[in-house]
Amino acid sequence: MIRALFKKKVAKNAAWIIACKLIQAVLGLVISMLTARYLGPANFGVVNYAQSLVTFITPVAQLGLTSTMVHELVNHPEQEGEIVGTAIAMSAFSSLLCIAGLMGYVRLSSPGEPETVLVCGLYSLVLLMQSLELIQYWFQEKLLSKYSAILTLCAYTVMSAYQTYLLVTRKPVAWFALSKTLEYGIIAAGLLLFYHRLSHGKLRWNARIARRMLAHSWHYMVSFLMVMTFAQADRIMIKRMMGNTAMGYYSAAVVCANMTDFVFLAIIDSLRPVILEDKLKSQRAYEKGMSLLYCIVIYLALLQSVVITLLAQPIVNILYGQAYAGAVRALRIIVWYTAFSYIGTARTVWILGERKEKTLLLINFCGAAANIGLNLLLIPRWGIEGAALASLVTQMFANWGIGYLLPAIRGNNRLIWKGLNPRLLLTLAVQNQQG
């Protein structure tokens, strides 16, 4: 299995994703830094409030299809055009309903804040663009991610230049919200063009395939909605309980803690199809692959947490300036939940392979309930540091602790413990060198 993981095509696919995401992350940090400095904590908080609302509702807009499309394409390659076309159509319709619901909520919850309503409205159009972006999972399954990675990088570069123009010309905050929608629109258009050139399957609607995908994906939709509840509830509650400035501080801390997200997501996305294919051939190879995935994720996350904890103050000062000094203590807490968060992301591969989708609802409902309860208790006492602590405890519980309470997923915890063995990394390095 280890040798198979690093066959040239898989390694090259991952390398393209990581390389392009690295450049994208650097550009993102620079633009985020300049934007945050220009907007100030309050306006930066408004933009991030809109982002949190959109992120919160995204699982419903995407209907959980992001987790099932690769599995569908692996098992039904002859239907790839219908699978992709049906997924896009379902997600686009759901996105329109979500945009309407989100705008209704913002109007009711933010009376007398027309700028907040406008920013959220412009940012919510991202949902519609993301429905078209589902086509990227065809590229992932075919190990052709270099196309989507390069396209994403190009779109991000163009929009970074556009956002720089907004900064130079001192445009109001609403323009920055619109820029994110334009970025996703460029990516979606490019993916459709590349798909048309590279695939022989025409995008078509198929009601039978829609029912088949929804039979599995709705578990992920509800589950991811619960995940977004305990991932975004802290930010939404901070905005409602403490205001835009505190939201700006907390958002800056979250950006700093997650600035290496692309590495973890690229690793998980690249290994997912290989692990799922091994499940069809050998249980032993499949479990070894899952343990290796956990090993990579855990040790990379721990290394990141140590470094950011030690350098939190200079990191915030360099990226955001003294105006965001209030984010430092929260950052030192937030960064430690990343290891548990990425374990949870990797666990979705195991759950899909084992067809344990039904456990996701209970797992993430418990996590969401715990997060909301802890935030209600800790935010009034300790402010954004309380929200950070609530998130850390929630991630530990939902992505590791609950595995000891639910018999159906105890096998996954066993693989996590195997992943703590650093010898897996040494074996990986040796096999990669020999290959």
Secondary structure, 3 states (H helix, E strand, C coil): CHHHHCCHHHHHHHHHHHHHHHHHHHHHHHHHHHHHHHHHHHHHHHHHHHHHHHHHHHHHHHCCHHHHHHHHHHHCHHHHHHHHHHHHHHHHHHHHHHHHHHHHHHHHHCCCCHHHHHHHHHHHCHHHHHHHHHHHHHHHHCCCHHHHHHHHHHHHHHHHHHHHHHHHCCCCHHHHHHHHHHHHHHHHHHHHHHHHHHCCCCCCCCHHHHHHHHHHHHHHHHHHHHHHHHHHHHHHHHHHHHCHHHHHHHHHHHHHHCCCHHHHHHHHHHHHHHHHHHHHHCHHHHHHHHHHHHHHHHHHHHHHHHHHHHCHHHHHHHHHCHHHHHHHHHHHHHHHHHHHHHHHHHHHHHHHHHCCHHHHHHHHHHHHHHHHHHHHHHHHHHHHHHHHHHHHHHHHHHHCHHHHCCHHHHHHHHHHHHHCCCHHHHHHHHHHHHC
